[in-house]
């Protein structure tokens, strides 16, 4: 949830800048408005994301301890919350100064973060709602980083980067449809995994949750199959995504059923459940990376 969207987003960032460079050698500016600015912005966004997760984790422990009156945990979580929070704030400010259009993404991340924090305050940090909000926010890092690559191109400089018109959607509208397809693949997999893990641990043996998990995975697979209609999507990446979501659907059905049977084939501990997910998350990440690497469509900038 932390690393996969960073890798995919950076792959799109590099790919889109490469296309811009090939299509119009003079399209990319230099210095802080070009390569240097792109690198620093991508670094700031990545730091904000990774350290922001640490802030959320430590802050969540602090909120829970405060609600329960546990002063020992509260004292232990206060310092990391403040330190991580300060680093995250600095990284966000640096990214926005370099490319102000990134402010638009607050429209997505603010409500998702609010939902997750609200669940923590309610004492249900591991609820499905909290998990879904966190994983969807994770997937949205892909277009954020992709827009960094487009955001420092010369055609964009006067209208977006270093501008007083902070809330412009031009750069975001310029992102190819295939960027959103990879966001969809990752989000479907991750939200489905939240459901699957529920049926293996906290909701183990709950038939309603199991049926809901299987139904979601089947729908996710069907949606992934339909993404083949995207104009410039590499068929290899699409095929791999379908295979991964297909496998995820099968394991959502079969593994909880085996785990709750009279004679399970293996003892499904939380550790084993986590280890078994490693090849699946690697597979969906690889599918998204291939989509970025094999993208051959035109990059149309709706910017004047």
GUMARDO-366564 format. One record per residue (C-alpha): x, y, z. Coordinates in Angstrom, 2 decimals, padded with zeros to 5 digits. Each point is the difference from the previous one (the first is absolute). Layout:
<sites>
- X, Y, Z
...
</sites>
This chain:
<sites>
- 000.00, 000.00, 000.00
- 002.97, 002.31, 000.57
- 002.56, -001.08, -002.60
- -002.10, -001.22, -002.94
- -001.69, 003.33, -000.88
- 003.34, 001.83, 000.27
- 001.65, -002.36, -002.50
- -002.94, 000.17, -002.41
- -000.35, 003.77, 000.26
- 003.71, 000.52, -000.64
- -000.18, -002.31, -003.02
- -002.77, 002.17, -001.45
- 001.92, 003.17, 000.86
- 003.07, -001.19, -001.93
- -002.06, -001.39, -002.87
- -002.03, 003.15, -000.58
- 003.06, 002.25, 000.15
- 001.73, -002.28, -002.50
- -002.95, 000.28, -002.39
- -000.01, 003.78, 000.37
- 003.71, 000.11, -000.72
- -000.33, -002.18, -003.12
- -003.05, 001.84, -001.32
- 001.43, 003.48, 000.45
- 003.63, 000.34, 001.13
- -000.66, 003.59, 001.09
- -003.06, -000.94, 002.05
- 001.92, -000.57, 003.22
- 001.37, 002.96, 001.89
- 003.23, 000.02, 002.01
- 000.89, 000.65, 003.62
- -002.76, 000.18, 002.57
- -002.58, 000.17, -002.77
- 001.35, -003.13, -001.66
- 002.03, -003.05, 000.96
- 001.32, 001.29, 003.31
- -003.43, 001.21, 001.06
- -001.58, -003.30, -001.03
- 002.55, -002.00, 002.00
- -000.38, 002.16, 003.11
- -003.80, -000.02, -000.23
- -000.12, -003.78, -000.41
- 002.36, -000.37, 002.94
- -002.13, 002.31, 002.14
- -003.20, -001.85, -000.91
- 001.60, -003.38, 000.77
- 001.32, 001.21, 003.36
- -003.41, 001.51, 000.82
- -001.68, -003.31, -000.80
- 002.37, -002.33, 001.87
- 000.52, 002.21, 003.06
- -003.67, 000.96, -000.14
- -000.86, -003.66, 000.48
- 002.27, -000.10, 003.06
- -001.74, 003.14, 001.27
- -003.38, -001.63, -000.48
- 001.10, -003.18, 001.78
- 001.57, 001.79, 002.98
- -002.81, 002.57, 000.16
- -002.56, -002.79, -000.05
- 001.63, -001.66, 003.00
- 000.04, 003.37, 001.79
- -003.70, 000.60, -000.69
- -000.95, -003.50, 001.18
- 002.11, 000.34, 003.15
- -001.51, 003.39, 000.73
- -003.52, -001.39, -000.34
- 000.78, -002.93, 002.30
- 001.98, 002.08, 002.49
- 003.17, -002.06, -000.47
- 002.63, 002.63, 000.83
- 002.95, -002.34, -000.59
- -000.85, -000.63, -003.65
- -001.14, 003.60, -000.39
- 003.38, 001.32, 001.18
- 001.87, -002.48, -002.19
- -001.95, 000.92, -003.15
- 000.09, 003.79, 000.46
- 003.60, 000.63, -001.09
- -000.05, -002.14, -003.21
- -003.36, 001.53, -000.92
- 001.42, 003.52, 000.27
- 003.32, -000.79, -001.73
- -001.54, -001.99, -002.86
- -002.76, 002.58, -000.32
- 002.50, 002.85, -000.30
- 002.00, -001.82, -002.69
- -003.19, -000.77, -001.92
- -001.14, 003.62, 000.16
- 003.35, 001.29, -001.28
- -000.03, -002.52, -002.87
- -003.55, 000.96, -001.00
- 000.82, 003.71, 000.06
- 003.11, -000.55, -002.13
- -001.95, -002.04, -002.56
- -002.76, 002.62, -000.25
- 002.48, 002.86, -000.36
- 001.67, -001.80, -002.89
- -003.25, -001.07, -001.69
- -003.07, 001.77, 001.43
- -002.43, -002.10, -002.04
- 000.65, -002.79, 002.52
- -002.36, 001.85, 002.35
- -002.86, -001.44, -002.01
- 000.73, -003.45, 001.37
- -001.07, 001.20, 003.43
- -003.55, -000.42, -001.29
- 000.66, -003.75, -000.07
- 002.30, -000.52, 002.98
- -001.71, 002.29, 002.54
- -003.33, -001.90, 000.18
- 001.68, -003.42, -000.15
- 002.32, 000.96, 002.86
- -002.93, 001.43, 001.94
- -001.90, -003.28, -000.37
- 002.96, -002.02, 001.25
- 000.62, 002.34, 002.94
- -003.71, -000.06, 000.89
- 000.12, -003.79, 000.17
- 002.98, 000.22, 002.35
- -001.84, 002.44, 002.26
- -002.96, -002.38, 000.04
- 002.32, -002.76, 001.19
- -000.28, -001.99, -003.24
- 003.34, 000.64, -001.77
- -000.12, -003.40, -001.69
- -003.51, 000.33, -001.38
- -000.67, -000.67, -003.67
- -000.88, 003.68, -000.52
- 003.37, 001.09, 001.40
- 001.86, -002.61, -002.03
- -001.79, 000.92, -003.22
- 000.69, 003.72, 000.52
- 003.70, -000.65, 000.62
- 000.44, -002.31, -003.00
- -001.89, 002.29, -002.41
- 002.16, 002.92, 001.17
- 003.04, -002.19, -000.64
- -001.07, -000.67, -003.60
- -000.52, 003.71, -000.66
- 003.71, 000.59, 000.52
- 000.45, -001.37, -003.54
- -001.60, 002.96, -001.83
- 001.53, 002.41, 002.51
- 003.52, -001.04, -000.99
- -000.98, -000.28, -003.67
- -001.21, 003.61, 000.08
- 003.37, 001.05, 001.42
- 001.67, -001.18, -003.20
- -002.38, 001.96, -002.20
- -000.20, 002.98, 002.35
- 003.45, 001.41, -000.66
- -000.13, -000.17, -003.80
- 000.48, 003.29, -001.84
- -003.61, 000.17, -001.32
- -001.15, -000.12, 003.60
- 002.44, 002.39, 001.65
- -001.81, 003.27, -000.64
- -003.39, -001.41, 000.92
- 000.79, -002.29, 002.90
- 003.46, -000.14, 001.55
- 000.93, 003.21, 001.87
- -003.39, 001.51, -000.65
- -002.51, 002.00, 001.99
- -002.80, -002.14, -001.44
- 000.58, -002.84, 002.43
- -003.11, -002.06, -000.59
- 000.30, -000.92, -003.66
- -000.96, -003.47, -001.22
- 001.86, 000.25, -003.31
- 002.85, -002.32, 000.95
- -002.33, -002.59, 001.50
- -002.23, 000.07, -003.08
- 003.09, -000.62, -002.13
- 000.65, -003.39, 001.60
- -000.67, -002.92, -002.36
- -002.96, -002.25, 000.73
- 002.37, -002.89, 000.56
- 001.36, 001.66, 003.15
- -003.49, -000.24, 001.49
- -000.26, -003.63, -001.12
- 003.06, -000.91, 002.08
- -001.49, 001.90, 002.94
- -003.16, -002.07, -000.43
- 001.88, -003.30, -000.12
- 001.96, 000.75, 003.16
- -003.02, 001.36, 001.88
- -002.15, -003.03, -000.90
- 002.70, -002.38, 001.14
- 000.72, 001.84, 003.25
- -003.63, 000.53, 001.05
- -000.68, -003.64, -000.80
- 002.94, -001.02, 002.16
- -001.46, 001.94, 002.93
- -003.15, -002.10, -000.33
- 001.94, -003.24, -000.47
- 002.15, 000.56, 003.08
- -003.17, 000.71, 002.00
- -001.36, -003.42, -000.96
- 003.26, -001.61, 001.11
- 000.45, 001.71, 003.36
- -002.56, 002.26, 001.68
- -003.02, -001.29, -001.96
- 001.21, -003.56, -000.42
- -002.94, -002.35, -000.38
- -002.49, 002.83, -000.63
- -001.89, -001.15, -003.09
- -001.41, 003.45, -000.84
- 003.48, 001.54, -000.10
- 001.30, -002.92, -002.06
- -002.80, 000.37, -002.57
- 000.54, 003.76, -000.13
- 003.73, -000.47, -000.52
- -000.49, -002.53, -002.80
- -002.62, 002.22, -001.68
- 002.34, 003.01, 000.10
- 002.87, -002.01, -001.47
- -002.15, -001.32, -002.82
- -001.16, 003.54, -000.80
- 003.61, 001.23, 000.17
- 001.04, -002.69, -002.47
- -002.82, 000.93, -002.38
- 000.94, 003.69, 000.15
- 003.64, -000.85, -000.67
- -000.98, -002.07, -003.03
- -001.96, 002.96, -001.39
- 003.06, 002.29, 000.20
- 001.29, -001.71, -003.16
- -002.01, 002.63, -001.89
- 002.52, 002.68, 001.01
- 001.60, 001.23, -003.24
- 003.71, -000.05, 000.84
- 000.18, -002.67, 002.68
- 002.62, -002.70, -000.51
- -001.72, -003.37, -000.36
- 002.73, -001.72, 002.00
- -000.64, 002.25, 003.00
- -003.77, -000.49, -000.33
- 000.38, -003.77, -000.22
- 002.18, -000.07, 003.11
- -002.48, 002.20, 001.91
- -002.84, -002.35, -000.96
- 002.03, -003.01, 001.13
- 000.82, 001.63, 003.35
- -003.59, 001.12, 000.69
- -001.19, -003.44, -001.08
- 002.35, -001.64, 002.46
- -001.10, 002.46, 002.69
- -003.64, -000.94, -000.64
- 000.81, -003.72, 000.25
- 001.92, 000.39, 003.27
- -002.79, 002.20, 001.43
- -002.33, -002.96, -000.56
- 002.19, -003.01, 000.71
- 002.40, 001.00, 002.77
- -002.59, 001.17, 002.60
- -002.04, -003.08, -000.83
- 003.01, -002.22, 000.65
- 000.96, 001.91, 003.16
- -003.43, -000.58, 001.55
- -000.38, -003.63, -001.08
- 000.13, -002.90, 002.42
- 003.39, -001.07, -001.36
- 001.79, 003.02, -001.54
- 002.90, -000.78, -002.32
- 002.18, 002.49, 001.88
- -000.12, 002.06, 003.17
- -000.80, 003.48, -001.29
- 001.64, 002.27, 002.54
- 000.05, 003.78, -000.61
- 003.69, -000.31, -000.91
- -000.69, -002.65, -002.64
- -002.86, 002.08, -001.42
- 002.37, 002.95, -000.35
- 002.82, -002.01, -001.58
- -002.40, -001.57, -002.50
- -000.97, 003.50, -001.20
- 003.55, 000.95, -001.00
- -000.09, -001.56, -003.51
- -003.48, 001.42, -000.58
- 000.95, 003.59, 000.81
- 003.21, -000.41, -002.02
- -002.12, -001.22, -002.91
- -002.42, 002.95, -000.01
- 002.90, 002.43, 000.44
- 001.80, -001.56, -002.95
- -003.18, 000.26, -002.12
- -000.25, 003.71, 000.77
- 003.71, 000.54, -000.69
- -000.37, -001.73, -003.36
- -002.97, 002.22, -000.84
- 002.18, 003.05, 000.61
- 003.01, -001.46, -001.80
- -001.94, -001.19, -003.05
- -002.16, 003.11, -000.32
- 000.31, 001.21, -003.58
- -002.87, 002.43, -000.32
- 000.19, 003.70, -000.78
- 000.38, 002.37, 002.92
- -002.54, 002.72, -000.60
- 000.48, 003.07, 002.16
- -003.16, 002.03, 000.37
- 002.02, 003.06, 000.87
- 000.46, 003.18, -001.94
</sites>
